[in-house]
Amino acid sequence: VDNNHPVIKDKLDLKTFCQFGQIALNPRVRSYRSPVDDTLKNNGLKRRVVMRVPNSLTLPAMVENTTFIANTPFRIAKAFCHQYNLKQYDFPIDIKPVTIRQYWHVRLHNEPSHQWLRQTIYNICQRI
């Protein structure tokens, strides 16, 4: 959220979260279902998505100096707040953890360089 948001100051409650326009992460995968939208739906709520982006890299520039809200993993949001005039809030409702999976062709399963790459990706994701 922009650090100078006209309404959101000290805490982001669920009502306010659903009220303001949001920029949603939506990878270019047809079967993608947002854990945020699923959780809100299960609680009889819906957010107002005004734009969808394929990754989080554009989020800070799109949120800064607006009343829009965006959500992204905690550590990524923390880094954005250091680079932009943004403020990070706790999510106003519990979201189930997201499962991230890696897939590769069977012929690459025992390939040392591919094993190294998969392990490196795994280690990075553990820190996020």
N, C-alpha and C positions, 0 to 999 in steps of 0.2 A: 504494500500500500504506500502511496506517496506520503512522505514525512509530513507534509502540510495538508493532509486530507481534511476537508471542511467538517466532517462528522466523526470519523474514526480517530480517536485520540489516544486513550489509554488501554483500551481493550476492544477486541473484535468479538461481538456476540453473534449468535447464530442468525438472529433477525436481520441485523445489519449486513452480515455476510450475504444473505439471500437477496437483500434489497438492491445493492449496487451492482452495476454491470461488471462482468468478469471476462477476463481473457483466459480461455481454457487450453490446456495442453491436449492435443489430439493427434497422436502419431498417425501417419498415413497407413493405417491398418484397418481394414473394413470391420474386423471383429472386435476392435478395441472398445471396451466399456470403461468409462471413467469410474474409479472407486469413489470419487467425490460424489458424482451424480447418483451412483447406486446407493450410497449411504444416505444421502438426502432423501431419495425416493422411498427408501425403507422407513424413513421417519416422517413421511408425508410432506416433504419439502422439495423445493426446486430452486436452483439458482438461475440468475438471469445472465446467460452467456451472450456476450456481444461480439465476440471474435474467437476464432480457434487458430492455434498455431501448432506446427509440427514438433517443436522442441522449445526448451526453456530459454534459449539464448537471446531471443528477442523480447522476452517479457519485461525486463527492467526498463528499457527505453519506451515501451508501450504503456507502462503503468505510471512512470514518473510524470508529474505535472498533470495528472488526470484524477478522476474519482474512481477509476477502475480498480478491481481487485484481481490478483493472480495468486495461485498457490503452486508451490514447487517444493521439492525436498528441503528439509531444514538447512542443511549445510550449503546448498546452492543458494537459497534465499539469503543466508548470512553473508555469503560472498558478494551477492548483488547489493546488499545494504551498505557495504563498504565502498562500493564503486559508484553508487547512485544515491540520490536523495530519497531513499525508501526506508520504511520501517517494517519490521517483521513482527508478526503476532502468532500466538499459538492458534492452532486450528480450533474453531469453536465446537467441533463435534469429533468424536473418535472415529478414525478411518482405519479399516483393516490394512495391515501391511501389504504392499504390492510385491508380487513375486516377479522376479526378473529371471528369464531363462536364456541360455545360450544354445544355439543349434549349429551343427556343422555336419558336413558330409562324412560318412563312415570312413572313407579312405584317408581322411585327415586326422582320424582319432589318435593314431600313434605317431603322428608327425611331430618331432620335437619343437619346431618353431611354432606350430599351431598350438601345441600344448602350452608353450610359454605364453602365447598371446591370450589364450583362454584363462590361464591362471592370473595373468596381469589384470585382465578385465574383472575377474572375480574379486581380486584384492582391492581394486579401486571401488567397486560397488559396495564392498563391505564397509568402506569408510564413509560412503555417502549415506 
